[in-house]
Amino acid sequence: MYRVLVIHRRPQQLAGSLAGLDGLCIVATATDAAKGLRTAMHFKPDIAFLDIALPNTHGVHMLRDFRRLHPRTRCVLLTTFGAMCSAVDAIREGLCDYLEQPVRGEILREVIARVGPPPQTEAAARLHSEVHALARWAGVVVGGIHSQSDLRTLRDWGRYVGRSEGTLRNWCRTARLSTRRSLLFARMLRAVVRQEALGRPIAPGHMLDIVDRRTLVKLLTKSGSTLERLPEGVNVFLREQRLIDSAEAIAEVQRTLEQAMRSGKIESARADGTLSGGVPVRLHRLPASV
């Protein structure tokens, strides 16, 4: 059971949403930074939700003080602003997660699932942060595979997976991965998964909305593909692609795909090429050297 503290201008609504989730206990709420810090000292919460627009202080400043006084508490910053600088500052201050308001129930559940138990040491905190960053990056990469159209831009990708462009950039940055390469990787993964679900080779031009031939050839070369055909399967693509160099990131994508298969979220295709429920894409464990 996680002990939760809500520090927000209007805490009742968020506390009500959190109260409906399993495994949480709302121990206290506060409406300003000073009261929030005093409350945290008394209740020692596992998770704290911090409003970025608190009275008399900025949420990032509050986060800095909170992390200094309560290093074991995992923090989630809540904001209605799309300001990149605030998100980046917050991440540098030890942010556990970043949520745009109004908070939807399904997104709130995802955040709670990602937060995990409070770290016991500084080294454990760093490890937890790195694993968390890769997990949410892989989640939005795999989340795009069911799109019926190619996700040509960061905006397209964000709209499909329910995240803003700023959030996607932040998540790529905290995972230490290029945003542009992550988008290209997500597009190629979608194309390969859909081909494997269809059970027959598909010309890349039918899956990727790229008009310029040189741009298409460059992407395909980095993806283990040719103009005539995509990689034969997900395993081949993950092994041969050169868009994402991090072995940890590729391993996290494979784990996320396997979880999606077990839950039935990876689907086969109908005759018209659209995805439907059915036989999952085949995926085999890659060597540790990948």
TORKOL-4160 file (C-alpha; in steps of 0.2 Angstrom, whole numbers, padded with zeros to 4 digits, m for minus):
290
<pt num="1" X="0000" Y="0000" Z="0000"/>
<pt num="2" X="0008" Y="0017" Z="m0005"/>
<pt num="3" X="0005" Y="0032" Z="0006"/>
<pt num="4" X="0001" Y="0047" Z="m0005"/>
<pt num="5" X="0002" Y="0065" Z="m0002"/>
<pt num="6" X="m0007" Y="0078" Z="m0013"/>
<pt num="7" X="m0001" Y="0096" Z="m0014"/>
<pt num="8" X="m0012" Y="0105" Z="m0025"/>
<pt num="9" X="m0022" Y="0122" Z="m0026"/>
<pt num="10" X="m0038" Y="0111" Z="m0027"/>
<pt num="11" X="m0033" Y="0094" Z="m0020"/>
<pt num="12" X="m0051" Y="0087" Z="m0018"/>
<pt num="13" X="m0053" Y="0082" Z="m0036"/>
<pt num="14" X="m0036" Y="0073" Z="m0038"/>
<pt num="15" X="m0038" Y="0065" Z="m0021"/>
<pt num="16" X="m0055" Y="0058" Z="m0026"/>
<pt num="17" X="m0047" Y="0051" Z="m0042"/>
<pt num="18" X="m0033" Y="0043" Z="m0033"/>
<pt num="19" X="m0045" Y="0036" Z="m0019"/>
<pt num="20" X="m0053" Y="0025" Z="m0033"/>
<pt num="21" X="m0036" Y="0016" Z="m0037"/>
<pt num="22" X="m0031" Y="0000" Z="m0028"/>
<pt num="23" X="m0015" Y="0000" Z="m0018"/>
<pt num="24" X="m0015" Y="0019" Z="m0013"/>
<pt num="25" X="m0019" Y="0027" Z="0004"/>
<pt num="26" X="m0021" Y="0046" Z="0004"/>
<pt num="27" X="m0013" Y="0051" Z="0020"/>
<pt num="28" X="m0015" Y="0070" Z="0018"/>
<pt num="29" X="m0018" Y="0085" Z="0007"/>
<pt num="30" X="m0011" Y="0102" Z="0007"/>
<pt num="31" X="m0015" Y="0118" Z="m0003"/>
<pt num="32" X="0002" Y="0127" Z="m0002"/>
<pt num="33" X="0021" Y="0123" Z="m0002"/>
<pt num="34" X="0025" Y="0127" Z="0016"/>
<pt num="35" X="0010" Y="0116" Z="0022"/>
<pt num="36" X="0015" Y="0102" Z="0010"/>
<pt num="37" X="0033" Y="0101" Z="0017"/>
<pt num="38" X="0027" Y="0101" Z="0035"/>
<pt num="39" X="0014" Y="0088" Z="0031"/>
<pt num="40" X="0027" Y="0077" Z="0022"/>
<pt num="41" X="0038" Y="0078" Z="0037"/>
<pt num="42" X="0024" Y="0071" Z="0048"/>
<pt num="43" X="0017" Y="0057" Z="0036"/>
<pt num="44" X="0032" Y="0052" Z="0026"/>
<pt num="45" X="0023" Y="0048" Z="0010"/>
<pt num="46" X="0029" Y="0036" Z="m0003"/>
<pt num="47" X="0022" Y="0046" Z="m0017"/>
<pt num="48" X="0019" Y="0065" Z="m0018"/>
<pt num="49" X="0008" Y="0074" Z="m0032"/>
<pt num="50" X="0014" Y="0092" Z="m0034"/>
<pt num="51" X="0005" Y="0106" Z="m0042"/>
<pt num="52" X="0017" Y="0116" Z="m0053"/>
<pt num="53" X="0006" Y="0132" Z="m0050"/>
<pt num="54" X="0005" Y="0133" Z="m0031"/>
<pt num="55" X="0002" Y="0149" Z="m0022"/>
<pt num="56" X="0017" Y="0160" Z="m0018"/>
<pt num="57" X="0030" Y="0147" Z="m0026"/>
<pt num="58" X="0033" Y="0138" Z="m0042"/>
<pt num="59" X="0031" Y="0119" Z="m0042"/>
<pt num="60" X="0049" Y="0116" Z="m0048"/>
<pt num="61" X="0055" Y="0126" Z="m0033"/>
<pt num="62" X="0044" Y="0116" Z="m0022"/>
<pt num="63" X="0051" Y="0100" Z="m0030"/>
<pt num="64" X="0069" Y="0105" Z="m0026"/>
<pt num="65" X="0065" Y="0108" Z="m0008"/>
<pt num="66" X="0054" Y="0092" Z="m0007"/>
<pt num="67" X="0068" Y="0081" Z="m0014"/>
<pt num="68" X="0081" Y="0088" Z="m0002"/>
<pt num="69" X="0070" Y="0085" Z="0013"/>
<pt num="70" X="0062" Y="0069" Z="0007"/>
<pt num="71" X="0073" Y="0060" Z="m0005"/>
<pt num="72" X="0064" Y="0043" Z="m0004"/>
<pt num="73" X="0047" Y="0050" Z="m0009"/>
<pt num="74" X="0043" Y="0048" Z="m0027"/>
<pt num="75" X="0036" Y="0064" Z="m0035"/>
<pt num="76" X="0024" Y="0067" Z="m0049"/>
<pt num="77" X="0023" Y="0085" Z="m0056"/>
<pt num="78" X="0005" Y="0091" Z="m0061"/>
<pt num="79" X="0004" Y="0105" Z="m0074"/>
<pt num="80" X="m0008" Y="0114" Z="m0086"/>
<pt num="81" X="0006" Y="0122" Z="m0095"/>
<pt num="82" X="0015" Y="0115" Z="m0110"/>
<pt num="83" X="0031" Y="0124" Z="m0106"/>
<pt num="84" X="0046" Y="0114" Z="m0110"/>
<pt num="85" X="0058" Y="0123" Z="m0098"/>
<pt num="86" X="0047" Y="0119" Z="m0083"/>
<pt num="87" X="0047" Y="0100" Z="m0088"/>
<pt num="88" X="0066" Y="0100" Z="m0091"/>
<pt num="89" X="0069" Y="0109" Z="m0074"/>
<pt num="90" X="0058" Y="0097" Z="m0065"/>
<pt num="91" X="0067" Y="0082" Z="m0072"/>
<pt num="92" X="0084" Y="0089" Z="m0067"/>
<pt num="93" X="0077" Y="0091" Z="m0050"/>
<pt num="94" X="0073" Y="0072" Z="m0048"/>
<pt num="95" X="0055" Y="0072" Z="m0055"/>
<pt num="96" X="0048" Y="0054" Z="m0055"/>
<pt num="97" X="0034" Y="0058" Z="m0068"/>
<pt num="98" X="0026" Y="0072" Z="m0077"/>
<pt num="99" X="0007" Y="0074" Z="m0080"/>
<pt num="100" X="m0003" Y="0087" Z="m0089"/>
<pt num="101" X="m0020" Y="0092" Z="m0082"/>
<pt num="102" X="m0034" Y="0088" Z="m0082"/>
<pt num="103" X="m0028" Y="0070" Z="m0077"/>
<pt num="104" X="m0037" Y="0056" Z="m0085"/>
<pt num="105" X="m0040" Y="0040" Z="m0075"/>
<pt num="106" X="m0031" Y="0028" Z="m0087"/>
<pt num="107" X="m0016" Y="0040" Z="m0088"/>
<pt num="108" X="m0016" Y="0041" Z="m0069"/>
<pt num="109" X="m0016" Y="0022" Z="m0067"/>
<pt num="110" X="m0001" Y="0021" Z="m0079"/>
<pt num="111" X="0009" Y="0033" Z="m0069"/>
<pt num="112" X="0005" Y="0024" Z="m0052"/>
<pt num="113" X="0011" Y="0008" Z="m0061"/>
<pt num="114" X="0027" Y="0016" Z="m0066"/>
<pt num="115" X="0031" Y="0024" Z="m0050"/>
<pt num="116" X="0035" Y="0008" Z="m0041"/>
<pt num="117" X="0042" Y="0007" Z="m0023"/>
<pt num="118" X="0052" Y="0021" Z="m0016"/>
<pt num="119" X="0071" Y="0019" Z="m0018"/>
<pt num="120" X="0081" Y="0014" Z="m0003"/>
<pt num="121" X="0098" Y="0023" Z="m0008"/>
<pt num="122" X="0104" Y="0036" Z="m0020"/>
<pt num="123" X="0111" Y="0022" Z="m0032"/>
<pt num="124" X="0094" Y="0014" Z="m0031"/>
<pt num="125" X="0086" Y="0030" Z="m0035"/>
<pt num="126" X="0097" Y="0033" Z="m0051"/>
<pt num="127" X="0094" Y="0015" Z="m0057"/>
<pt num="128" X="0075" Y="0017" Z="m0054"/>
<pt num="129" X="0075" Y="0033" Z="m0064"/>
<pt num="130" X="0084" Y="0026" Z="m0078"/>
<pt num="131" X="0073" Y="0010" Z="m0079"/>
<pt num="132" X="0057" Y="0021" Z="m0078"/>
<pt num="133" X="0063" Y="0032" Z="m0092"/>
<pt num="134" X="0066" Y="0018" Z="m0104"/>
<pt num="135" X="0050" Y="0009" Z="m0099"/>
<pt num="136" X="0039" Y="0024" Z="m0103"/>
<pt num="137" X="0049" Y="0028" Z="m0119"/>
<pt num="138" X="0046" Y="0010" Z="m0125"/>
<pt num="139" X="0028" Y="0011" Z="m0120"/>
<pt num="140" X="0024" Y="0025" Z="m0132"/>
<pt num="141" X="0035" Y="0017" Z="m0146"/>
<pt num="142" X="0025" Y="0001" Z="m0145"/>
<pt num="143" X="0009" Y="0011" Z="m0143"/>
<pt num="144" X="0010" Y="0017" Z="m0161"/>
<pt num="145" X="0010" Y="0000" Z="m0169"/>
<pt num="146" X="m0009" Y="m0001" Z="m0171"/>
<pt num="147" X="m0011" Y="0016" Z="m0180"/>
<pt num="148" X="m0019" Y="0013" Z="m0197"/>
<pt num="149" X="m0008" Y="0027" Z="m0205"/>
<pt num="150" X="0010" Y="0031" Z="m0204"/>
<pt num="151" X="0015" Y="0042" Z="m0190"/>
<pt num="152" X="0024" Y="0055" Z="m0200"/>
<pt num="153" X="0027" Y="0068" Z="m0187"/>
<pt num="154" X="0030" Y="0070" Z="m0169"/>
<pt num="155" X="0013" Y="0078" Z="m0168"/>
<pt num="156" X="0005" Y="0063" Z="m0176"/>
<pt num="157" X="0014" Y="0051" Z="m0164"/>
<pt num="158" X="0009" Y="0061" Z="m0149"/>
<pt num="159" X="m0010" Y="0062" Z="m0154"/>
<pt num="160" X="m0011" Y="0043" Z="m0157"/>
<pt num="161" X="m0003" Y="0038" Z="m0140"/>
<pt num="162" X="m0011" Y="0052" Z="m0131"/>
<pt num="163" X="0004" Y="0063" Z="m0126"/>
<pt num="164" X="0009" Y="0080" Z="m0131"/>
<pt num="165" X="0024" Y="0084" Z="m0142"/>
<pt num="166" X="0033" Y="0091" Z="m0127"/>
<pt num="167" X="0030" Y="0076" Z="m0116"/>
<pt num="168" X="0037" Y="0065" Z="m0130"/>
<pt num="169" X="0053" Y="0075" Z="m0132"/>
<pt num="170" X="0055" Y="0075" Z="m0113"/>
<pt num="171" X="0053" Y="0056" Z="m0112"/>
<pt num="172" X="0066" Y="0054" Z="m0126"/>
<pt num="173" X="0078" Y="0066" Z="m0118"/>
<pt num="174" X="0077" Y="0057" Z="m0100"/>
<pt num="175" X="0079" Y="0040" Z="m0109"/>
<pt num="176" X="0095" Y="0048" Z="m0117"/>
<pt num="177" X="0088" Y="0044" Z="m0134"/>
<pt num="178" X="0086" Y="0056" Z="m0150"/>
<pt num="179" X="0068" Y="0061" Z="m0152"/>
<pt num="180" X="0070" Y="0061" Z="m0171"/>
<pt num="181" X="0077" Y="0043" Z="m0171"/>
<pt num="182" X="0064" Y="0037" Z="m0159"/>
<pt num="183" X="0050" Y="0043" Z="m0171"/>
<pt num="184" X="0059" Y="0034" Z="m0186"/>
<pt num="185" X="0061" Y="0019" Z="m0175"/>
<pt num="186" X="0042" Y="0019" Z="m0170"/>
<pt num="187" X="0037" Y="0021" Z="m0188"/>
<pt num="188" X="0048" Y="0006" Z="m0194"/>
<pt num="189" X="0042" Y="m0005" Z="m0179"/>
<pt num="190" X="0024" Y="m0001" Z="m0184"/>
<pt num="191" X="0027" Y="m0006" Z="m0202"/>
<pt num="192" X="0036" Y="m0022" Z="m0198"/>
<pt num="193" X="0023" Y="m0028" Z="m0185"/>
<pt num="194" X="0009" Y="m0025" Z="m0197"/>
<pt num="195" X="0018" Y="m0034" Z="m0211"/>
<pt num="196" X="0021" Y="m0049" Z="m0199"/>
<pt num="197" X="0003" Y="m0049" Z="m0193"/>
<pt num="198" X="m0002" Y="m0049" Z="m0212"/>
<pt num="199" X="0009" Y="m0064" Z="m0215"/>
<pt num="200" X="0016" Y="m0058" Z="m0231"/>
<pt num="201" X="0030" Y="m0047" Z="m0237"/>
<pt num="202" X="0025" Y="m0028" Z="m0240"/>
<pt num="203" X="0034" Y="m0015" Z="m0250"/>
<pt num="204" X="0040" Y="m0001" Z="m0238"/>
<pt num="205" X="0032" Y="0012" Z="m0249"/>
<pt num="206" X="0015" Y="0005" Z="m0244"/>
<pt num="207" X="0018" Y="0007" Z="m0226"/>
<pt num="208" X="0028" Y="0022" Z="m0225"/>
<pt num="209" X="0022" Y="0039" Z="m0231"/>
<pt num="210" X="0039" Y="0046" Z="m0237"/>
<pt num="211" X="0038" Y="0054" Z="m0254"/>
<pt num="212" X="0057" Y="0058" Z="m0256"/>
<pt num="213" X="0066" Y="0043" Z="m0262"/>
<pt num="214" X="0083" Y="0047" Z="m0255"/>
<pt num="215" X="0075" Y="0050" Z="m0238"/>
<pt num="216" X="0066" Y="0033" Z="m0239"/>
<pt num="217" X="0082" Y="0024" Z="m0244"/>
<pt num="218" X="0092" Y="0032" Z="m0230"/>
<pt num="219" X="0079" Y="0026" Z="m0217"/>
<pt num="220" X="0077" Y="0009" Z="m0224"/>
<pt num="221" X="0096" Y="0007" Z="m0225"/>
<pt num="222" X="0097" Y="0010" Z="m0206"/>
<pt num="223" X="0082" Y="m0002" Z="m0203"/>
<pt num="224" X="0089" Y="m0017" Z="m0211"/>
<pt num="225" X="0077" Y="m0015" Z="m0226"/>
<pt num="226" X="0077" Y="m0012" Z="m0245"/>
<pt num="227" X="0066" Y="m0003" Z="m0257"/>
<pt num="228" X="0058" Y="m0020" Z="m0261"/>
<pt num="229" X="0054" Y="m0027" Z="m0244"/>
<pt num="230" X="0054" Y="m0023" Z="m0225"/>
<pt num="231" X="0063" Y="m0034" Z="m0213"/>
<pt num="232" X="0056" Y="m0052" Z="m0212"/>
<pt num="233" X="0050" Y="m0050" Z="m0194"/>
<pt num="234" X="0051" Y="m0040" Z="m0178"/>
<pt num="235" X="0066" Y="m0050" Z="m0172"/>
<pt num="236" X="0076" Y="m0046" Z="m0188"/>
<pt num="237" X="0072" Y="m0028" Z="m0187"/>
<pt num="238" X="0077" Y="m0026" Z="m0169"/>
<pt num="239" X="0093" Y="m0035" Z="m0173"/>
<pt num="240" X="0098" Y="m0026" Z="m0189"/>
<pt num="241" X="0091" Y="m0008" Z="m0186"/>
<pt num="242" X="0104" Y="0006" Z="m0183"/>
<pt num="243" X="0092" Y="0019" Z="m0177"/>
<pt num="244" X="0093" Y="0016" Z="m0159"/>
<pt num="245" X="0110" Y="0010" Z="m0152"/>
<pt num="246" X="0105" Y="0007" Z="m0134"/>
<pt num="247" X="0104" Y="m0012" Z="m0130"/>
<pt num="248" X="0094" Y="m0008" Z="m0115"/>
<pt num="249" X="0081" Y="0002" Z="m0125"/>
<pt num="250" X="0079" Y="m0012" Z="m0138"/>
<pt num="251" X="0078" Y="m0025" Z="m0123"/>
<pt num="252" X="0064" Y="m0014" Z="m0116"/>
<pt num="253" X="0055" Y="m0013" Z="m0132"/>
<pt num="254" X="0055" Y="m0032" Z="m0133"/>
<pt num="255" X="0049" Y="m0033" Z="m0115"/>
<pt num="256" X="0035" Y="m0021" Z="m0119"/>
<pt num="257" X="0030" Y="m0031" Z="m0135"/>
<pt num="258" X="0030" Y="m0047" Z="m0125"/>
<pt num="259" X="0018" Y="m0039" Z="m0112"/>
<pt num="260" X="0007" Y="m0033" Z="m0126"/>
<pt num="261" X="0006" Y="m0050" Z="m0133"/>
<pt num="262" X="0002" Y="m0058" Z="m0117"/>
<pt num="263" X="m0012" Y="m0046" Z="m0114"/>
<pt num="264" X="m0019" Y="m0048" Z="m0132"/>
<pt num="265" X="m0015" Y="m0030" Z="m0137"/>
<pt num="266" X="m0005" Y="m0036" Z="m0152"/>
<pt num="267" X="m0017" Y="m0042" Z="m0165"/>
<pt num="268" X="m0017" Y="m0050" Z="m0182"/>
<pt num="269" X="m0024" Y="m0042" Z="m0198"/>
<pt num="270" X="m0040" Y="m0043" Z="m0208"/>
<pt num="271" X="m0039" Y="m0046" Z="m0227"/>
<pt num="272" X="m0041" Y="m0027" Z="m0229"/>
<pt num="273" X="m0025" Y="m0024" Z="m0220"/>
<pt num="274" X="m0033" Y="m0016" Z="m0204"/>
<pt num="275" X="m0029" Y="m0024" Z="m0187"/>
<pt num="276" X="m0041" Y="m0034" Z="m0177"/>
<pt num="277" X="m0041" Y="m0046" Z="m0162"/>
<pt num="278" X="m0033" Y="m0063" Z="m0165"/>
<pt num="279" X="m0016" Y="m0072" Z="m0167"/>
<pt num="280" X="m0001" Y="m0062" Z="m0160"/>
<pt num="281" X="0014" Y="m0057" Z="m0169"/>
<pt num="282" X="0028" Y="m0070" Z="m0166"/>
<pt num="283" X="0043" Y="m0064" Z="m0156"/>
<pt num="284" X="0058" Y="m0073" Z="m0150"/>
<pt num="285" X="0070" Y="m0069" Z="m0136"/>
<pt num="286" X="0085" Y="m0059" Z="m0144"/>
<pt num="287" X="0103" Y="m0063" Z="m0139"/>
<pt num="288" X="0110" Y="m0053" Z="m0124"/>
<pt num="289" X="0122" Y="m0045" Z="m0136"/>
<pt num="290" X="0108" Y="m0035" Z="m0145"/>
